[in-house]
């Protein structure tokens, strides 16, 4: 989908409760660098250290839902090379139904 980008960009639409992740670049100060060498290949996950991003998501999403751990299904849009999550459809981890 996104390939193995060196930088990614998080885009948030608060009004529509959308979170998009797309390829970023070194020249964009809002892009987050992915350190592929430190990623455990079995889990395919990495950590981002953006206090502003985390505080914004916590204020916007976690406080309105009352949950601390949510999951959401993303949709890939090839033209913009973005994955978009509709967080209004997010459900607590362990709950079975996701659209």
Buried (B, 14 or more C-beta within 10 A) or exposed (E): EEEEBBBBBBEBEEEEBBBBBBBBEEEEEEBBEBEEEEBEEEEEEBEEEEEEBEEBBEEBBBEEBEBEEBBBEBEEEEEEBBBBBBBEBBBEEEEEEEE
